[in-house]
Amino acid sequence: MKNMRIEKAEKLGLCFGVRRAVKLLKEAATKYGEIETLGPVAHNRLLVEALANLGVKPINRLDQAQGRILAITTHGTSPAVLSEIRAHHIRIIDTTCPIVRKAQNAAKELAETGFNVIIFGDAKHSEVKGLLGWTGDKGIAALDMRQIDSPGKSLSRLGIISQTTQTKSAFIEFVGQLIGMLGPKIEEIRLVNTLCKVTQGQQEAVIKLASKSQLMIVIGGSNSANARHLVEICSPLVETHLIETADEVDTSWLMGKRHIGITAGASTPDEAVEELIAKLRSL
């Protein structure tokens, strides 16, 4: 294993949206002491634990709020939830990612101009739940055509946006299928590209690295959408493993491998990447 080469993707790890949120939360914790976040600030256990040690505690539901200050996470939330928080006279610290905010504005504008909005994304994901809220009752979230169930909704005027962390190729394929299926019924269609350019850059960089590596290790949260997409992109090209911490590396993966590629999800702390490289070098 002495000749093993470890190479990081050109673009990887913490995106500016998560870095911004972490900065805002650290400043708020310093100023106010303990604060709460509505859900985890990002889908990465290490990051959430590090913030918890500074006094930033996640809660799952609004009725669990103990304090008078509550942070909205990078994934954003719906107008209804924001109204409910204000009704409880709780101060809001909004760390919604600016890219997610742009998607929320697109969802709102499409709905207000009379379009039914289809969101290409996972309906259970916190970002998508928030986006649906910004469409009023005019939104449907789906990852494939079979999930589009629209009783009482006319799909003649259609607005299409995407969960920000989806892959470009999957979004293009989905839009093509949608037009193919609904073609004759559609009178007007408006497509807004709400994909995150940072995430796209990381995905493009990982394709480049995976195509010349013998093994790819993706370090990120097991519940992180963008980390899972990195795995989905690499897997057809090379043996790929998703880990949350360096301790999960299995030495059997490395047998006979000379070139190992590393990438990280957009909410993976820099320290986690460095620990992974140190672990691989120690082996």
C-alpha positions as CSV (number, residue, x, y, z in Angstrom):
1,M,0.0,0.0,0.0
2,K,3.1,2.2,0.0
3,N,2.4,3.4,-3.5
4,M,-1.2,4.3,-2.8
5,R,-2.3,7.7,-4.1
6,I,-5.0,9.6,-2.3
7,E,-6.7,12.3,-4.3
8,K,-9.4,14.8,-3.3
9,A,-12.0,16.0,-5.8
10,E,-11.3,19.5,-7.0
11,K,-14.5,20.7,-5.4
12,L,-15.9,19.0,-2.2
13,G,-17.2,19.5,1.3
14,L,-18.9,22.4,3.1
15,C,-20.7,24.7,0.7
16,F,-21.0,28.4,1.3
17,G,-24.7,28.0,2.4
18,V,-23.8,25.7,5.3
19,R,-20.7,27.7,6.2
20,R,-22.9,30.8,6.4
21,A,-25.4,29.0,8.6
22,V,-22.7,27.7,11.0
23,K,-21.3,31.3,11.3
24,L,-24.7,32.7,12.1
25,L,-25.5,30.0,14.7
26,K,-22.1,30.3,16.4
27,E,-22.6,34.1,16.6
28,A,-26.1,33.6,18.0
29,A,-25.0,31.0,20.6
30,T,-22.2,33.4,21.7
31,K,-24.7,36.3,22.1
32,Y,-27.7,34.5,23.6
33,G,-26.3,31.3,25.2
34,E,-28.3,28.3,24.2
35,I,-30.5,28.4,21.0
36,E,-32.6,25.9,19.2
37,T,-32.9,24.9,15.5
38,L,-36.0,23.5,13.9
39,G,-34.6,20.2,12.7
40,P,-30.8,19.6,12.2
41,V,-29.1,22.6,10.6
42,A,-27.8,20.3,7.9
43,H,-27.9,16.6,7.4
44,N,-24.5,15.7,9.0
45,R,-24.3,14.2,12.4
46,L,-20.7,15.4,13.1
47,L,-21.7,19.0,12.3
48,V,-24.8,18.8,14.4
49,E,-22.9,17.4,17.4
50,A,-20.2,20.1,17.1
51,L,-22.8,22.8,17.2
52,A,-24.6,21.1,20.1
53,N,-21.4,21.4,22.1
54,L,-21.6,25.2,21.5
55,G,-25.2,25.4,22.7
56,V,-27.1,25.0,19.4
57,K,-29.7,22.2,20.0
58,P,-32.0,20.8,17.3
59,I,-35.7,20.1,18.1
60,N,-38.0,18.1,15.8
61,R,-41.2,20.0,16.3
62,L,-42.2,23.5,17.2
63,D,-44.1,22.4,20.3
64,Q,-40.8,21.2,21.7
65,A,-39.3,24.7,21.8
66,Q,-38.1,25.6,25.2
67,G,-36.4,29.0,24.6
68,R,-37.4,32.3,22.9
69,I,-35.0,32.0,20.0
70,L,-35.4,29.5,17.2
71,A,-33.2,29.1,14.1
72,I,-34.6,28.0,10.7
73,T,-32.1,25.6,9.1
74,T,-30.3,25.8,5.7
75,H,-33.2,23.8,4.2
76,G,-35.7,26.5,4.9
77,T,-39.3,26.1,5.9
78,S,-42.8,27.0,4.9
79,P,-44.6,30.4,5.4
80,A,-47.1,28.5,7.6
81,V,-44.4,27.4,10.0
82,L,-42.8,30.9,10.0
83,S,-46.3,32.4,11.0
84,E,-46.7,29.8,13.7
85,I,-43.3,30.6,15.2
86,R,-44.1,34.4,15.2
87,A,-47.5,33.6,16.8
88,H,-45.6,32.1,19.7
89,H,-43.5,35.3,20.0
90,I,-40.3,33.4,19.4
91,R,-37.4,35.3,17.8
92,I,-36.3,33.8,14.4
93,I,-32.8,33.4,13.2
94,D,-33.1,32.5,9.5
95,T,-30.2,30.5,8.1
96,T,-32.0,29.4,5.0
97,C,-29.5,28.8,2.2
98,P,-29.7,31.7,-0.4
99,I,-30.0,29.1,-3.2
100,V,-33.0,27.5,-1.3
101,R,-34.4,31.0,-0.8
102,K,-34.2,31.5,-4.6
103,A,-36.1,28.2,-5.2
104,Q,-38.8,29.3,-2.6
105,N,-39.2,32.6,-4.4
106,A,-39.6,30.7,-7.7
107,A,-42.2,28.4,-6.2
108,K,-44.2,31.3,-4.8
109,E,-44.0,33.4,-8.0
110,L,-45.1,30.5,-10.2
111,A,-48.1,29.7,-7.9
112,E,-49.1,33.3,-7.7
113,T,-49.2,33.6,-11.5
114,G,-51.5,30.7,-11.8
115,F,-49.2,27.8,-12.5
116,N,-49.5,24.4,-10.8
117,V,-46.0,23.7,-9.6
118,I,-44.2,20.4,-9.9
119,I,-41.1,20.1,-7.7
120,F,-38.6,17.5,-8.8
121,G,-37.5,16.2,-5.3
122,D,-38.1,13.9,-2.4
123,A,-41.4,14.9,-0.8
124,K,-40.1,13.7,2.7
125,H,-37.1,16.0,2.6
126,S,-37.2,19.1,4.7
127,E,-36.3,21.5,1.8
128,V,-39.0,20.1,-0.4
129,K,-41.6,20.3,2.4
130,G,-40.7,24.0,2.7
131,L,-40.9,24.5,-1.1
132,L,-44.4,22.9,-1.2
133,G,-45.5,25.4,1.5
134,W,-44.5,28.3,-0.7
135,T,-46.7,27.1,-3.5
136,G,-49.9,27.3,-1.4
137,D,-51.9,24.3,-2.4
138,K,-50.6,24.3,-5.9
139,G,-47.5,22.1,-5.5
140,I,-46.7,18.4,-6.2
141,A,-43.4,16.9,-5.3
142,A,-42.2,13.8,-7.2
143,L,-39.0,11.9,-8.1
144,D,-40.7,10.0,-10.9
145,M,-43.8,10.2,-13.0
146,R,-45.7,7.5,-11.0
147,Q,-45.7,9.9,-8.0
148,I,-47.6,12.6,-9.8
149,D,-51.1,12.3,-8.5
150,S,-53.1,15.4,-9.2
151,P,-56.8,15.0,-8.5
152,G,-58.6,18.3,-9.0
153,K,-55.4,20.0,-10.3
154,S,-55.3,21.1,-13.9
155,L,-51.9,20.6,-15.4
156,S,-52.4,22.8,-18.5
157,R,-50.2,25.6,-17.0
158,L,-47.2,24.0,-15.5
159,G,-44.3,25.4,-13.5
160,I,-41.3,23.1,-12.9
161,I,-38.6,23.6,-10.4
162,S,-36.1,21.2,-8.6
163,Q,-34.9,20.4,-5.1
164,T,-31.6,22.3,-5.1
165,T,-29.3,19.3,-4.6
166,Q,-30.7,17.0,-7.3
167,T,-28.4,16.1,-10.2
168,K,-28.7,18.0,-13.5
169,S,-29.0,14.8,-15.6
170,A,-31.9,13.4,-13.4
171,F,-33.7,16.7,-13.6
172,I,-33.4,16.9,-17.4
173,E,-34.6,13.3,-17.7
174,F,-37.6,14.0,-15.4
175,V,-38.7,17.1,-17.3
176,G,-38.5,15.1,-20.6
177,Q,-40.6,12.3,-19.2
178,L,-43.1,14.8,-17.8
179,I,-43.5,16.6,-21.2
180,G,-43.8,13.2,-22.9
181,M,-46.6,12.1,-20.6
182,L,-48.6,15.3,-20.3
183,G,-47.6,16.9,-23.7
184,P,-51.1,17.3,-25.2
185,K,-52.6,18.6,-22.0
186,I,-50.0,21.3,-21.5
187,E,-50.8,24.8,-22.8
188,E,-48.0,26.6,-21.1
189,I,-44.9,25.4,-19.3
190,R,-42.4,27.4,-17.3
191,L,-39.1,25.8,-16.2
192,V,-37.0,27.5,-13.5
193,N,-33.5,26.1,-13.0
194,T,-33.3,26.0,-9.2
195,L,-30.4,23.6,-9.0
196,C,-27.5,24.6,-6.8
197,K,-24.4,25.5,-8.9
198,V,-22.1,24.6,-6.0
199,T,-23.6,21.1,-5.8
200,Q,-23.4,20.8,-9.6
201,G,-19.7,21.8,-9.4
202,Q,-19.1,19.1,-6.8
203,Q,-20.9,16.5,-8.9
204,E,-18.9,17.4,-12.1
205,A,-15.6,17.2,-10.1
206,V,-16.5,13.8,-8.7
207,I,-17.2,12.3,-12.2
208,K,-13.8,13.5,-13.3
209,L,-12.1,11.9,-10.3
210,A,-14.2,8.7,-10.2
211,S,-13.4,8.0,-13.9
212,K,-9.6,7.7,-13.1
213,S,-9.8,6.2,-9.6
214,Q,-9.9,2.5,-8.5
215,L,-12.0,3.4,-5.4
216,M,-14.1,6.3,-4.3
217,I,-14.9,7.2,-0.7
218,V,-17.7,9.7,-0.1
219,I,-17.7,11.1,3.4
220,G,-21.1,12.6,4.4
221,G,-24.3,12.1,6.4
222,S,-26.2,8.9,5.6
223,N,-29.3,11.1,5.5
224,S,-27.7,13.8,3.3
225,A,-29.4,14.0,-0.2
226,N,-26.3,15.5,-1.8
227,A,-23.9,12.9,-0.3
228,R,-26.2,10.1,-1.6
229,H,-26.2,11.7,-5.1
230,L,-22.4,11.7,-5.1
231,V,-22.5,8.0,-4.4
232,E,-25.1,7.5,-7.2
233,I,-22.9,9.3,-9.7
234,C,-19.7,7.4,-8.8
235,S,-21.1,3.9,-8.4
236,P,-21.5,3.1,-12.1
237,L,-17.9,4.2,-12.7
238,V,-16.0,2.7,-9.8
239,E,-16.4,0.9,-6.5
240,T,-17.8,3.5,-4.1
241,H,-18.5,3.6,-0.4
242,L,-20.4,6.2,1.7
243,I,-19.1,6.8,5.3
244,E,-19.9,9.3,8.0
245,T,-16.6,9.0,9.9
246,A,-13.0,7.9,9.1
247,D,-13.5,5.0,11.5
248,E,-15.9,3.3,9.1
249,V,-13.2,2.7,6.5
250,D,-12.8,-1.1,5.9
251,T,-9.2,-2.1,5.1
252,S,-10.4,-4.7,2.7
253,W,-11.6,-1.9,0.3
254,L,-8.0,-0.8,-0.1
255,M,-6.6,-4.2,-1.2
256,G,-4.8,-3.8,-4.6
257,K,-6.0,-0.2,-4.9
258,R,-3.3,2.3,-6.1
259,H,-5.5,5.4,-6.7
260,I,-8.2,6.3,-4.2
261,G,-10.5,9.3,-4.8
262,I,-12.2,11.2,-2.0
263,T,-15.1,13.5,-2.0
264,A,-17.4,15.0,0.7
265,G,-21.0,16.1,1.0
266,A,-21.9,19.8,1.2
267,S,-22.5,19.6,4.9
268,T,-19.4,17.6,5.8
269,P,-17.0,19.4,8.1
270,D,-13.4,20.0,6.9
271,E,-12.1,18.1,9.9
272,A,-13.9,15.0,8.8
273,V,-12.2,15.1,5.4
274,E,-8.8,15.6,7.0
275,E,-9.4,12.7,9.4
276,L,-10.3,10.4,6.5
277,I,-7.0,11.3,4.7
278,A,-5.0,10.8,7.8
279,K,-6.6,7.4,8.4
280,L,-5.9,6.3,4.8
281,R,-2.3,7.4,5.1
282,S,-1.9,5.5,8.4
283,L,-3.1,2.3,6.6
